[in-house]
Amino acid sequence: MKLQRLTTIFILFTAITSITLWAVMNNAISNLVIESGVDEIKDLVKDPFGNSDLFYAAIETISPLYILISIVFIALMCATLFTVVSGILKKNRSLKKIAIGVGAFLFIVIISYAISKGSDEAFKLGHYEYDGVMASESESKIVGAGLITFYILIIISILSMLISGLKKMFK
């Protein structure tokens, strides 16, 4: 019980630290945008050779805070995974159920990837682009697999709710 309490305190501490770091970074970036007179944040680092002073000021402001936020995020994920894994290892039955669930999910993802098409008429016409860059065939296939996986999981969840409701109705 003491380990769980320490983990909870650690997670709360890192959450408060993360929020504080985000507020500091957001304030520093806002001040830099106001001082430089640009319209959008992405304009701070858009042309590093045209306005190198602005570029380096933005990098100096943002980089240390991103590093700190990354460290806090990694620590938080480690604490969360430690709590979950320690809870799973205490109960042998739950380990088998989790393995079945993860295996079923991976099966659905693999089937979705096999079904998805990497190229179709819209792809050939150039409709899959972002900021003027065309999506590749493999990117298109991965996005298609993600959509198919989402649809399959939605159908499974709706069916499970319907079956559960019907079972309760006829008891």
URLINFEN-V495012 format. One record per pair of residues at least 24 apart in sequence whose C-alpha atoms are under 8 Angstrom apart, sorted by the first residue. I is the first residue (numbers start at 1). J is the second residue. Records with the same first field share a line. If there is no record, write none. Layout:
I=J  J
This chain:
4=83
7=79  83
10=79
11=76  79  80
14=72  75  76
15=76
17=72
18=69  72  73
21=65  68  69
22=69
25=61  62  65
28=61
29=58  61  62
32=58
108=149  152
109=145  146  149
112=144  145  146  148  149
113=141  142  144  145  146
114=145
115=145
116=141  142  144  145  148
117=141  144
118=142  144
